[in-house]
Amino acid sequence: MTRPRPSIGTIIGLLALAFGVVIVVTLPFWTSEFRESQFAQVAVYFMAILSLNLLTGYTGQISLGQGAFLMIGGYTAAMLVVHSGWTGTQKLLTIPAAAGMAFVTGAIIGIPALRLRGLHVALTTFALALALPQLVAKFHHFTGGPNGQQLPFTEIPTNEYQYRMSWIVAGICFLIVWLVLRGRTGRAFRSIRDSEVAAVSSGVSLPIYKIIAFGISAAIAGAAGAVGALDTNNVSPQNYSLNLSILILVGAAIGGLGSLWGMWLGAIILEFLPLWAQDTPGLGGQAPQVVQGIALILIMFLLPGGFAGLIRQAVLFIARYRTPTAPEPAPATPPVGRV
Amino acid sequence: MELLDRIRPTGKTHEGAPPKPRKRRMRSPIELPMLLLLIGYFGFLLIGSIVSSSFGQQTVSGLSAGAAYGSLGLAIVLIYRATEVLNFAQGEMAMFSVFVCYQFNVLWGWNYWASFALTLLISFVGGFVIQRVVIRPVENANILTIVIVTIGLFFLFGGLALRIWGGVPVAFRTPLGADATQHVTIGDIVVAKSDIVTIVVALGVVFLLWLLFQFTKVGLAMRASALRPAAARLVGIRVSWMYALGWGLAAFLGALAGLLIVPPGLETTFMQPILLYAFAAAVLGGLESPIGAIVGGLVLGSMLNLLSAYIDWIGNVLRLPVALVVLLIVLLVRPAGLFGHETVEKV
């Protein structure tokens, strides 16, 4: 038998994936209408975290402005619906259009990032997230200005439709990212993250792969923005403030940067922590920010790999227990800690 | 190594007569082309102000705003050059300090200047403690971890302020109080007193910092810690404490900047745009140079003000995007900024 037995990690991963798919598909049957729209929002956060993870967790380019790409996607979709009259089923076409628009923007942002390193990329994207909402105010005739733009009321989708659409798009994005990361491109990304010098010496082209990383990441964030805009039926600069970019970072850190398996948890926490905090007496409505800030710091102290890092350690522990004689697979580089 | 020799000269104990400081050649903090550029720019401002009084007024109020950006940028530079950390929470920390002062002065009715002094003291201690408690555990981690921790601080302070003082704008005075509306006339130019105070304080602060770094033992130790941490440790400097001192100073400066520029309606988010300007100012100055941050701030502030006054298309709305563009251009064309050298040097 030459065919290698799949490792325990792969099996657990596939099982978890199957379990996740089953949960997502069957969720509408055992929750309320209202919950469905909340879980649709979870899908948006999921995609946003996915995009940040690709860029920061796998490629090592710190982005503090992922919300800007969501904004570009959201506004592209909304403007296509409002000004170009893409309604009905055409609405769905705004999602790839938004992704394409964001892809181009991301690639353009990626070009200066070629010359910038580490903190400078973080600084640039941070500035982008702060500055971009001003452009909406500037071109208010087209964008609807600082108070936002309502999409036509004629065809507000049902919650279930929202839910299914959001998760189908999220699933496609996840598949794309997974395919990108498992092959040559993914290895190139990781090599850039671990050492740019080593990556170049091994023949990885920094310009090409950095631009690809920025482009794909922005495209997925753009798709997330478009889905969010179609779900909530409006866009507004307040929805894409700096806080959103930081929230996405919080979610990614909770889920675990550099791994795909914990992001659902980050997305769920982002959506439900504020609601939970509101319902909890004594915390008041303002607490989530405080809790999230503390959570972010504590995670960096205690669990730099996030939830996924915890899972990985557990899997390694089980694997060691099952095959005590087999050489232990080298643990994947913890994403946060050795970039 | 020269620095370290001065702290404890080789071959002697540090008792007895202090060693004669070696004559050092002062290295110019700025390279010639950049100096010419700056002279040209400020010459343009000066001539413009002489020709047109409205231009002069825009320039002065821009310089005043720029002095505030520069002061916050100075705080960012202090931390960056010691530990190569960009503190994304600097603005929110300053905002929090301002609200602490508001609490003392307005809500508890204390004397303004007592509140002012106490706030600055609390900010200094607070910055020191934050470094010890929050930053030190990740001191040796990679950039991403530290960035995320400062972002966590950003959220923490923003959330705390929102929780304590609410989201409704409040009225709070600037240090000048009722005098803030008074004006001084220089030639044809009418200048608000508060503008002059801001500029003078910013320049004064950077001068004091220069004195601190250049002529005191603590300043020398801080420079040594930034330049050669390992060697500094060997000669007995508590490097980590020097970093904490840097954080304390930075928080102090941030609080000072915040208190100088309290807007009419004080909100918990008022520092967020200013933080971007401060970053742009610091980068323009080269991210390593205190004087660079102030000069960068002055250049940026006056430029933004003139652009938004004279180009209608930019107006007030596009100030932030323009700052972003400035930031990008500097990072792309000359990452060392106005006051940097090609070889990184920590003065």
HADDOCK unambig.tbl for C-alpha pairs under 7 A between the chains (distance, minus, plus):
assign (segid A and resid 62 and name CA) (segid B and resid 144 and name CA) 6.73 0.50 0.50
assign (segid A and resid 112 and name CA) (segid B and resid 332 and name CA) 6.63 0.50 0.50
assign (segid A and resid 115 and name CA) (segid B and resid 332 and name CA) 6.80 0.50 0.50
assign (segid A and resid 124 and name CA) (segid B and resid 328 and name CA) 6.96 0.50 0.50
assign (segid A and resid 127 and name CA) (segid B and resid 276 and name CA) 6.15 0.50 0.50
assign (segid A and resid 127 and name CA) (segid B and resid 324 and name CA) 5.81 0.50 0.50
assign (segid A and resid 128 and name CA) (segid B and resid 324 and name CA) 6.79 0.50 0.50
assign (segid A and resid 131 and name CA) (segid B and resid 320 and name CA) 5.09 0.50 0.50
assign (segid A and resid 131 and name CA) (segid B and resid 321 and name CA) 4.84 0.50 0.50
assign (segid A and resid 131 and name CA) (segid B and resid 324 and name CA) 6.76 0.50 0.50
assign (segid A and resid 132 and name CA) (segid B and resid 321 and name CA) 6.87 0.50 0.50
assign (segid A and resid 134 and name CA) (segid B and resid 317 and name CA) 6.17 0.50 0.50
assign (segid A and resid 134 and name CA) (segid B and resid 318 and name CA) 6.32 0.50 0.50
assign (segid A and resid 135 and name CA) (segid B and resid 318 and name CA) 6.99 0.50 0.50
assign (segid A and resid 138 and name CA) (segid B and resid 317 and name CA) 6.15 0.50 0.50
assign (segid A and resid 286 and name CA) (segid B and resid 159 and name CA) 6.51 0.50 0.50
assign (segid A and resid 286 and name CA) (segid B and resid 162 and name CA) 6.62 0.50 0.50
assign (segid A and resid 286 and name CA) (segid B and resid 163 and name CA) 5.37 0.50 0.50
assign (segid A and resid 287 and name CA) (segid B and resid 159 and name CA) 6.70 0.50 0.50
assign (segid A and resid 287 and name CA) (segid B and resid 163 and name CA) 6.89 0.50 0.50
assign (segid A and resid 289 and name CA) (segid B and resid 155 and name CA) 5.76 0.50 0.50
assign (segid A and resid 289 and name CA) (segid B and resid 156 and name CA) 6.33 0.50 0.50
assign (segid A and resid 289 and name CA) (segid B and resid 159 and name CA) 4.78 0.50 0.50
assign (segid A and resid 290 and name CA) (segid B and resid 155 and name CA) 6.42 0.50 0.50
assign (segid A and resid 290 and name CA) (segid B and resid 156 and name CA) 4.63 0.50 0.50
assign (segid A and resid 290 and name CA) (segid B and resid 159 and name CA) 4.85 0.50 0.50
assign (segid A and resid 290 and name CA) (segid B and resid 160 and name CA) 6.04 0.50 0.50
assign (segid A and resid 293 and name CA) (segid B and resid 152 and name CA) 4.19 0.50 0.50
assign (segid A and resid 293 and name CA) (segid B and resid 153 and name CA) 6.10 0.50 0.50
assign (segid A and resid 293 and name CA) (segid B and resid 155 and name CA) 4.84 0.50 0.50
assign (segid A and resid 293 and name CA) (segid B and resid 156 and name CA) 4.54 0.50 0.50
assign (segid A and resid 294 and name CA) (segid B and resid 152 and name CA) 6.46 0.50 0.50
assign (segid A and resid 294 and name CA) (segid B and resid 156 and name CA) 6.46 0.50 0.50
assign (segid A and resid 296 and name CA) (segid B and resid 149 and name CA) 6.69 0.50 0.50
assign (segid A and resid 296 and name CA) (segid B and resid 152 and name CA) 5.32 0.50 0.50
assign (segid A and resid 297 and name CA) (segid B and resid 149 and name CA) 5.09 0.50 0.50
assign (segid A and resid 297 and name CA) (segid B and resid 152 and name CA) 5.58 0.50 0.50
assign (segid A and resid 300 and name CA) (segid B and resid 145 and name CA) 6.34 0.50 0.50
assign (segid A and resid 300 and name CA) (segid B and resid 149 and name CA) 6.87 0.50 0.50
assign (segid A and resid 336 and name CA) (segid B and resid 145 and name CA) 6.59 0.50 0.50
assign (segid A and resid 337 and name CA) (segid B and resid 141 and name CA) 5.98 0.50 0.50
assign (segid A and resid 337 and name CA) (segid B and resid 142 and name CA) 5.51 0.50 0.50
assign (segid A and resid 337 and name CA) (segid B and resid 145 and name CA) 6.94 0.50 0.50
assign (segid A and resid 338 and name CA) (segid B and resid 142 and name CA) 6.32 0.50 0.50
assign (segid A and resid 339 and name CA) (segid B and resid 142 and name CA) 6.51 0.50 0.50
